[in-house]
Amino acid sequence: MIRNSIKKVELFLVLEIYHIIILIFVGALVGISMSFVGQTGQGIVVPLILLITGDVLLAISVNVLNDFIAATSVAINYVRKKQYYLNKNIIILIVISLISSFFGVLILMSTRLSTIFGWFLPAFIIFLGSTILSKGFPTSETLKEMVHKISQRYLKNKRNNVDLENLEEAPVNRLNTEDEQLESVIKPNSKLFFLLALVLGMVVGLNSGMFGANSGFIITLVLIILYGYPLKKSVGTALILSIIMCIFTFSAYQILGYIVKDQLYFNWEFVLYLGIGSFIMGLITSNFVQKISAKAMGRGMGATMILLGLISLVFYFIS
C-alpha cells in the first residue's frame, strides 16, 4: 500500500533537466519515424517512461497520446499534398480495430504482459528494420510477384498453369482516384477481401490496445496488401486512421484504468516534452519525405527502426 502511494507521488515530481532533454530527443525520433511509414514510437517511448516511473500502463498511455501528437503533425503535410484516400471499404477495418483495441486494453489490465516490453519488442523492431533496409518496403507490385511465384511453385497440373497465365494477363482490379489508380492484389468486395479486413482489423486493434501503438505501420501494410495503395498514399491514409485509433485507445486506458485500477494514466510533463520533439520534427521531416521516392522512404524507415530498437535496448539494460 505504501509502495503504491509512493509511486503515484513520483509521477507528479518535476523532471530533471536531463530527463527533459532525453524526452525531447526521443520525441524528435518518433516524429522522424512517423513521417516515413507511420511507425509508432512505442518501441522507444514505453521503455523510457518505464525506466523513469516503473509503471507500464502509464508508459503505454503516454506513448499513445504522443503518437496522436506526432501523427497529427505528420498528417498535416500528407493531407496538404492530398496523399490520402478514404473509401467505404475502410469502415469495416476501422470499426473492427476500435472494438479489438478496447478488448486489448482490458486484456492488458487484467493480465501480466509487461515482459513483452523488455528485450523482445526492441529486438523485433531491429529485425524488422533490418529486413526493410535490405529488401525494401513492400509494394503492390512486389506482393503480386510474390503471389504469382507461390502459385507457380505449388501448381501441379496443366490446367492450373493456364489459369495462372490468364491471371497474369487479366486486368488488375483498380480503384480510381483524382491523381492515380490504386492497384488491388485482392478483388474488392470478395469474401476473401472482407475476411482479411476482419482479421487484419483485429490485429490492428489488439496491437493498439495491448501494446499502446498507433498501428500506423500495420495499417500502412494493410492498405498496400488489401487495398492496393501506393506507399505515400497509404501512409497518409494510415496516419488519419491512426489518429482515430489513438484517441479511442487513450480514452479506453483512462476509462478502464479508472474502473479497473481506480487510477488515471496520464502525466502532462512527459506528454509535453515528448510532444514538442514529435510535433516539430514530424512537421519538418514529413515535408521532406514528400519530395523523395518510395524506395528512399523505405530505406529511411528501416534505418530509423534500427536506431529506435537499439536505443530501446539501451534503456532496457540500464533498467
C-alpha positions in Angstrom: 0.0 0.0 0.0 2.8 2.4 1.0 4.8 1.4 -2.2 1.8 2.2 -4.4 1.3 5.6 -2.8 5.0 6.5 -3.3 4.8 5.5 -7.0 1.7 7.7 -7.5 3.5 10.7 -5.9 6.6 10.2 -8.0 4.6 10.6 -11.2 4.0 14.2 -10.3 7.6 15.2 -9.4 9.2 17.8 -11.5 11.6 16.2 -14.1 15.3 16.8 -14.0 16.9 18.8 -17.0 18.5 15.7 -18.4 15.1 13.9 -18.4 13.6 16.8 -20.4 16.5 16.7 -22.9 16.1 13.0 -23.4 12.3 13.2 -23.8 12.6 15.9 -26.4 15.2 13.9 -28.3 13.2 10.7 -28.2 10.1 12.7 -29.3 12.1 14.0 -32.3 13.0 10.4 -33.3 9.3 9.5 -33.1 8.4 12.4 -35.4 11.0 11.2 -37.9 9.8 7.6 -37.6 6.2 8.6 -38.0 7.0 10.7 -41.1 8.2 7.7 -43.2 5.7 4.9 -42.8 3.6 6.0 -39.8 5.7 3.9 -37.4 4.8 4.3 -33.8 7.2 5.4 -31.1 6.1 2.6 -28.8 9.4 0.7 -29.1 11.4 3.6 -27.5 8.9 5.7 -25.6 7.4 2.9 -23.5 10.9 1.6 -22.3 12.0 5.2 -21.5 8.9 6.1 -19.4 9.0 2.6 -17.8 12.6 3.3 -16.8 11.7 6.6 -15.2 8.4 5.6 -13.5 8.2 1.8 -13.4 4.6 2.0 -14.5 3.9 0.0 -17.7 0.3 1.3 -18.1 1.3 4.9 -17.7 4.1 4.4 -20.2 1.7 2.9 -22.8 -0.8 5.6 -22.2 1.8 8.4 -22.6 3.0 6.8 -25.8 -0.5 6.6 -27.3 -1.0 10.3 -26.6 2.4 11.2 -28.1 1.6 9.1 -31.2 -1.5 11.2 -31.6 0.5 14.4 -31.5 3.2 13.0 -33.9 0.6 11.6 -36.3 -1.3 14.8 -36.4 1.8 16.8 -37.1 2.9 14.5 -39.9 -0.6 14.1 -41.4 -0.7 17.9 -42.0 1.8 17.6 -44.9 0.3 14.4 -46.3 -3.2 15.9 -46.3 -1.9 19.2 -47.8 -0.3 17.2 -50.6 -3.5 15.1 -51.0 -1.6 11.9 -50.2 -4.6 10.1 -48.7 -7.7 8.3 -49.9 -10.7 7.3 -47.8 -13.4 4.9 -49.1 -16.3 3.0 -47.6 -14.4 -0.3 -47.6 -12.1 1.1 -44.9 -15.1 1.4 -42.5 -15.0 -2.3 -41.6 -11.3 -2.1 -40.9 -11.5 0.8 -38.5 -14.7 -0.4 -36.7 -13.1 -3.9 -36.0 -9.9 -2.2 -35.0 -11.6 0.0 -32.4 -13.6 -2.9 -30.9 -10.4 -5.0 -30.7 -8.5 -2.1 -29.2 -10.9 -1.9 -26.3 -10.6 -5.6 -25.6 -6.8 -5.3 -25.9 -6.7 -2.6 -23.2 -8.9 -4.8 -21.0 -6.6 -7.9 -21.5 -3.5 -5.9 -20.7 -5.0 -4.5 -17.5 -6.2 -8.0 -16.4 -3.0 -10.0 -17.1 0.7 -9.7 -16.7 2.2 -8.9 -20.1 4.8 -6.3 -19.1 7.7 -8.7 -20.1 6.9 -8.1 -23.7 8.2 -4.5 -23.3 11.7 -5.7 -22.3 14.1 -7.1 -24.8 11.7 -8.9 -27.2 9.9 -6.0 -28.7 13.0 -3.9 -29.4 14.8 -6.9 -30.9 11.8 -7.5 -33.2 11.9 -3.8 -34.2 15.6 -4.1 -35.1 14.9 -7.3 -37.1 12.0 -5.7 -39.0 14.0 -2.5 -39.7 17.0 -4.6 -41.0 14.7 -6.5 -43.3 13.1 -3.3 -44.7 16.5 -1.7 -45.1 17.9 -4.7 -47.1 14.9 -5.8 -49.1 12.9 -2.6 -49.3 9.4 -1.8 -48.2 6.7 -4.0 -49.8 4.6 -2.5 -52.6 1.6 -3.8 -54.5 3.9 -4.9 -57.4 6.2 -6.9 -55.2 3.2 -8.5 -53.5 1.7 -9.5 -56.9 5.0 -11.1 -57.9 5.2 -13.0 -54.6 1.6 -14.3 -55.1 2.5 -15.5 -58.6 5.7 -17.2 -57.5 3.9 -19.1 -54.7 1.1 -20.1 -57.2 3.7 -21.3 -59.7 5.5 -23.3 -57.1 2.5 -25.3 -56.0 0.7 -25.8 -59.3 0.6 -29.5 -60.2 -1.3 -29.7 -63.5 -1.5 -28.0 -66.8 -5.0 -26.6 -66.1 -3.7 -24.6 -63.2 -0.8 -23.3 -65.3 -3.3 -22.0 -67.8 -5.3 -20.3 -65.1 -2.1 -18.7 -63.8 -1.3 -17.3 -67.3 -4.8 -15.9 -67.5 -4.4 -14.3 -64.1 -1.2 -12.6 -65.1 -2.8 -11.3 -68.3 -6.1 -10.2 -66.8 -6.6 -6.6 -66.0 -5.8 -5.7 -62.4 -8.6 -4.5 -60.0 -8.3 -0.7 -59.7 -9.7 2.0 -57.5 -9.8 5.3 -59.3 -8.7 8.5 -57.6 -8.0 12.0 -58.8 -4.3 11.6 -59.0 -3.6 7.9 -59.8 -5.1 4.4 -59.9 -4.8 2.1 -56.9 -4.0 -1.5 -57.9 -5.6 -4.1 -55.7 -4.0 -7.5 -55.3 -7.2 -9.0 -53.9 -10.5 -8.5 -55.6 -12.5 -5.8 -53.7 -15.8 -6.8 -52.1 -15.0 -10.5 -52.4 -15.3 -13.0 -49.4 -11.5 -13.1 -49.1 -11.4 -9.3 -49.0 -13.8 -9.0 -46.1 -12.3 -11.9 -44.3 -8.8 -10.4 -44.4 -10.3 -7.0 -43.4 -11.8 -8.6 -40.4 -8.6 -10.5 -39.3 -6.3 -7.6 -40.0 -8.6 -5.2 -38.2 -8.4 -7.4 -35.1 -4.6 -7.4 -35.4 -4.5 -3.6 -35.7 -6.8 -3.2 -32.7 -5.1 -5.6 -30.4 -1.7 -4.1 -31.3 -3.0 -0.7 -30.3 -4.8 -1.8 -27.1 -2.3 -4.3 -25.8 1.0 -2.6 -26.8 0.0 1.1 -26.9 0.9 1.6 -30.6 -0.9 3.8 -33.1 -0.6 0.9 -35.5 0.2 3.3 -38.4 2.9 0.9 -39.7 0.5 -2.1 -39.7 -2.3 0.0 -41.2 0.1 1.0 -44.0 0.9 -2.6 -44.7 -2.9 -3.5 -44.7 -3.7 -0.6 -47.2 -0.9 -1.8 -49.5 -1.8 -5.5 -49.3 -5.5 -5.4 -49.1 -6.4 -2.1 -50.8 -3.5 -1.8 -53.3 -2.5 1.7 -52.1 0.9 3.2 -53.2 3.3 3.8 -50.4 2.8 7.6 -49.9 -1.0 7.5 -50.2 -1.1 4.5 -47.8 1.0 6.4 -45.2 -1.2 9.5 -45.4 -4.4 7.4 -45.1 -2.9 5.3 -42.3 -2.0 8.5 -40.3 -5.6 9.7 -40.5 -6.9 6.3 -39.3 -4.2 6.0 -36.6 -5.2 9.4 -35.2 -8.7 7.9 -34.6 -7.1 4.8 -33.0 -5.0 6.9 -30.7 -8.0 9.0 -29.4 -10.1 5.9 -28.8 -7.2 3.8 -27.2 -6.2 6.7 -24.9 -9.8 7.1 -23.8 -10.1 3.4 -23.2 -7.0 3.4 -20.9 -8.4 6.3 -18.9 -11.9 4.8 -18.6 -10.8 1.2 -17.9 -8.0 2.5 -15.7 -10.5 4.3 -13.5 -12.9 1.4 -13.4 -10.4 -1.5 -13.0 -7.4 0.1 -11.3 -9.0 3.2 -9.8 -6.4 5.4 -11.4 -6.0 7.7 -14.4 -2.8 7.1 -16.6 -1.6 10.5 -17.6 1.3 12.8 -17.0 1.4 16.2 -18.6 5.2 16.6 -18.3 6.0 13.5 -20.3 3.4 14.4 -22.9 4.6 18.0 -23.2 8.3 17.3 -23.7 7.8 14.3 -25.9 5.2 16.2 -27.9 7.5 19.2 -28.5 10.0 17.0 -30.2 7.5 14.8 -32.1 5.4 17.7 -33.4 8.3 19.9 -34.6 10.4 17.1 -36.1 7.3 15.4 -37.6 6.3 18.6 -39.3 9.8 19.2 -40.8 10.5 15.6 -41.8 7.1 14.9 -43.3 7.6 17.9 -45.6 11.0 16.4 -46.7 9.5 13.0 -47.2 7.0 14.3 -49.8 10.0 15.1 -52.1 11.7 11.6 -52.0 10.9 8.3 -53.8 9.1 5.4 -52.2 12.3 3.4 -52.2 14.1 6.1 -50.3 11.2 6.2 -47.8 11.5 2.5 -47.2 15.3 2.8 -46.5 14.8 5.7 -44.2 12.1 3.8 -42.3 14.4 0.8 -42.0 17.3 2.9 -40.6 15.0 4.7 -38.2 13.5 1.5 -36.9 17.0 0.0 -36.2 18.0 3.2 -34.3 14.8 3.2 -32.3 15.3 -0.5 -31.4 18.9 0.0 -30.3 18.1 2.9 -28.1 15.2 0.9 -26.6 17.6 -1.9 -25.8 19.9 0.5 -24.1 17.1 1.8 -21.8 16.1 -1.9 -21.1 19.6 -2.9 -20.0 20.1 0.3 -17.9 16.9 -0.5 -16.0 
